Amino acid sequence: MFVAMSKFEVANGMTDQVYDAFVNRPHLVDTAPGFVRMEVLRPREAPNEFWLLTFWHNEGSFRNWHRSHTYHNAHSGIPKGLN
């Protein structure tokens, strides 16, 4: 198992919109070879911060997804202005 973690902070006051983008995401990663699951966490003490965890069968599967056109299409709905 390989876990990839991304941590970012919403810097433009659009925390609710970013959250909605994750809830209503196109689920393109769900069919990526080697993908297991995704979790989106938000710490209570830092409500503008997001931790994105994706679980993969192996690191190669994650790397292939990360380099794919589908990866870039999946992120097109995320509002701009993140740190």
Secondary structure as GFF3:
##gff-version 3
##sequence-region A 1 83
A	DSSP	beta_strand	2	9	.	.	.	ID=ss1
A	DSSP	alpha_helix	15	23	.	.	.	ID=ss2
A	DSSP	three_ten_helix	28	31	.	.	.	ID=ss3
A	DSSP	beta_strand	35	41	.	.	.	ID=ss4
A	DSSP	beta_strand	49	56	.	.	.	ID=ss5
A	DSSP	alpha_helix	59	66	.	.	.	ID=ss6
A	DSSP	alpha_helix	69	74	.	.	.	ID=ss7
###
